[in-house]
């Protein structure tokens, strides 16, 4: 079973991170298997387990400050991953690819608001998506919120370069 996480950089370049069987720890620390050195990512943010024997891929949050989201829902327990699922860790959105599916993956651009200096209370103004059938806004939809931020001129661009990610060689 071939499992990978796919993301797109701001310039449209695609990055694919293959996951080996067993546990993969994603986080900010150098010893993480997939390192994302951004302040919004916890030291050990999430864990993905690939079990070839059971042909299952599972994700769980490791007590991260900002949470781990799967298809617009914050993880509260370990969940199975399917092809095409979106995994959101801070400003980074990954699409799950299993055995080459989905074949076509659309880019999901991410942007962060300009950070305020420490000591000030930072208030994030995240645009919310309005449902067509109601006047209520959906504030539990991080993918739409990130897409709205990407379309906004009120945010500073986050350029996710190859240097921002480190696919470590150590496995747990």
C-alpha positions in Angstrom: 0.0 0.0 0.0 1.4 3.4 -1.1 0.4 6.3 1.1 1.4 9.9 0.7 0.4 13.4 1.8 0.2 15.9 -1.1 0.3 19.7 -0.6 0.8 22.6 -3.0 3.1 25.6 -2.4 2.0 29.1 -3.0 3.6 29.1 -6.4 1.5 26.1 -7.5 4.4 23.5 -7.2 3.2 20.2 -5.8 5.0 18.4 -2.9 4.3 14.8 -2.1 5.5 13.2 1.1 5.4 9.4 1.0 4.6 7.7 4.3 6.3 4.4 5.3 4.4 1.6 7.0 4.2 2.1 10.7 3.8 5.4 12.6 4.8 8.8 11.2 5.0 11.7 13.7 4.3 15.1 12.2 5.4 18.2 14.1 7.9 21.0 14.6 10.6 19.1 16.4 13.7 17.9 14.5 13.1 14.3 15.5 9.7 14.2 13.9 9.3 12.0 10.8 7.7 14.8 8.9 8.9 18.1 10.2 7.0 21.4 9.6 9.0 24.1 11.4 6.2 26.6 11.8 5.0 28.2 15.0 1.4 27.1 14.4 2.6 23.4 14.4 3.0 21.8 17.8 6.3 20.0 18.6 4.5 16.7 18.1 1.3 17.6 16.4 -0.2 14.5 14.9 0.5 10.8 14.1 -0.4 8.8 11.0 -0.3 5.0 11.2 -0.1 3.0 8.0 -0.9 -0.7 8.6 -0.3 -2.7 5.5 -1.6 -5.9 7.2 -5.0 -4.3 7.9 -4.8 -2.0 4.9 -5.7 0.9 7.1 -4.4 4.4 7.5 -5.2 6.1 10.8 -4.6 9.7 12.1 -4.7 11.1 15.6 -4.0 14.4 17.1 -1.2 14.3 19.7 -2.6 17.0 22.0 -1.6 19.9 19.6 -2.5 23.5 20.6 -4.2 24.4 17.3 -5.7 21.0 16.7 -5.7 18.6 13.7 -8.6 18.7 11.3 -9.8 16.0 9.0 -12.3 17.1 6.3 -13.3 20.2 8.3 -13.8 18.4 11.6 -11.4 18.7 14.5 -10.1 15.3 15.5 -11.1 14.2 19.0 -10.1 10.5 18.5 -8.2 8.4 16.1 -9.8 8.4 12.7 -9.3 6.4 9.5 -8.0 8.2 6.4 -9.4 7.6 2.9 -8.1 8.7 -0.5 -8.9 12.4 -1.1 -9.3 13.3 2.6 -7.9 16.7 3.7 -5.7 16.9 6.7 -5.2 20.4 8.1 -2.4 21.2 10.5 -2.2 24.9 11.2 -1.8 26.7 7.9 -0.9 23.5 6.0 -3.4 21.5 4.1 -2.5 18.0 2.9 -4.6 15.7 0.6 -4.3 12.0 1.4 -3.3 9.8 -1.5 -3.6 6.0 -1.2 -2.4 3.7 -4.0 -2.5 6.6 -6.5 -6.0 7.7 -5.6 -7.2 10.3 -6.1 -5.5 10.7 -9.4 -6.2 14.5 -9.7 -5.6 16.6 -6.7 -6.5 20.3 -6.8 -4.3 22.8 -5.1 -5.4 24.3 -1.8 -3.5 27.5 -1.2 -2.8 28.6 2.3 -2.0 32.0 3.8 -1.5 33.3 7.3 -2.4 36.6 8.7 0.5 38.9 9.5 1.6 38.2 13.0 1.2 40.8 15.7 4.2 41.4 18.0 4.2 39.4 21.2 2.5 40.9 24.1 -0.5 42.0 22.1 -3.6 39.9 22.0 -3.8 38.4 18.5 -7.3 38.2 17.1 -7.7 36.1 14.0 -10.3 37.4 11.6 -11.0 34.3 9.5 -13.6 34.8 6.8 -16.4 32.4 7.2 -18.3 30.6 4.4 -22.0 31.5 4.2 -24.2 28.5 3.4 -26.5 29.0 0.4 -29.5 27.7 2.3 -29.1 29.8 5.4 -28.0 33.2 6.7 -25.7 31.4 9.2 -21.9 31.2 8.7 -20.1 27.9 9.0 -17.2 28.4 11.5 -16.3 24.7 11.6 -15.0 24.7 8.0 -11.2 25.3 8.0 -10.7 24.4 4.4 -13.2 27.0 3.2 -11.7 29.5 5.7 -8.2 28.8 4.4 -9.4 29.2 0.8 -11.1 32.4 1.7 -7.9 33.7 3.3 -6.0 32.7 0.2 -8.3 34.9 -1.9 -8.1 37.8 0.5 -5.6 40.7 0.2 -5.7 41.3 3.9 -3.2 38.5 4.7 0.5 38.0 4.3 1.5 35.2 2.0 3.0 32.1 3.5 5.5 30.6 1.0 5.9 26.9 1.9 9.3 26.1 0.4 10.9 22.8 0.3 13.2 24.0 3.1 10.1 24.4 5.3 9.6 20.6 5.4 11.9 17.9 6.5 11.0 14.3 5.9 13.2 12.8 8.6 14.7 9.3 8.4 13.8 8.3 12.0 10.6 6.3 12.5 8.8 5.4 15.7 
